C-alpha cells in the first residue's frame, strides 16, 4: 500500500509541475509595474488593466524591462497600436540608460516588418519579413505575438502565423531581460495585455 501511495503522490506531483510549466506565468499583473524597470523618460503606466506605453515630451527612446533575466522561453502577448505603433519586444537584453544591448522583435506600423528581428547597436536587421506577410498585422486591433527563444534558435509568430525562424551564435551567447520599447520621434502609443512567459 505504501508503494502504491508513493507512486500516486509522485504522479500527482509530476502532473502538477508539468501543468504549471506548460501554462506559463504572467509577467504583468494588470495592476502596477511590479517586477519591471523603466529606462528613460517616456511614459509607462497601467490603465484599465492594460500596460500602456506612450511617448513623453522628450520624444526619445524608452524601455520597460523585466527585473528578471530570461534565457530560454516562450513569450505570448497581445498588443494594440493606438497611435504610431513603432515599438518592439526585446529579449536577452541589458541596458545602460536607454542604450540597449540585445535583440528586438519588431512591433511597427503596417509594412514595417512586425515580427522581424533587429539587433540594436550591432548588426541591425537579422531577418525582415517578406512582403506577402505584411498583411498579417491588424492595425487598430489587438494582435497576438509569440516569441520562442531556445539557445540561438528564435522563432516568432504573429496572429498564429510564423514570421521568422533563425539560428544565430551571437544570440545563443546572450543574457538579459525581456523588455518593451517606445521608439523615438514622439506620437507613439501602444497597449499591451496577457504577457505570459513559459520558461523552457
C-alpha positions, 0 to 999 in steps of 0.5 A: 500500500505504501508503494502504491501511495508513493507512486500516486503522490509522485504522479500527482506531483509530476502532473502538477509541475508539468501543468504549471510549466506548460501554462506559463506565468504572467509577467504583468499583473494588470495592476502596477509595474511590479517586477519591471524597470523603466529606462528613460523618460517616456511614459509607462503606466497601467490603465484599465488593466492594460500596460500602456506605453506612450511617448513623453515630451522628450520624444526619445527612446524608452524601455520597460524591462523585466527585473528578471533575466530570461534565457530560454522561453516562450513569450505570448502577448497581445498588443494594440497600436493606438497611435504610431505603433513603432515599438518592439519586444526585446529579449536577452537584453541589458541596458545602460540608460536607454542604450540597449544591448540585445535583440528586438522583435519588431512591433511597427506600423503596417509594412514595417516588418512586425515580427522581424528581428533587429539587433540594436547597436550591432548588426541591425536587421537579422531577418525582415519579413517578406512582403506577402506577410505584411498583411498579417498585422491588424492595425487598430486591433489587438494582435497576438505575438509569440516569441520562442527563444531556445539557445540561438534558435528564435522563432516568432509568430504573429496572429498564429502565423510564423514570421521568422525562424533563425539560428544565430551564435551571437544570440545563443551567447546572450543574457538579459531581460525581456523588455518593451520599447517606445521608439523615438520621434514622439506620437507613439502609443501602444497597449499591451495585455496577457504577457505570459512567459513559459520558461523552457 
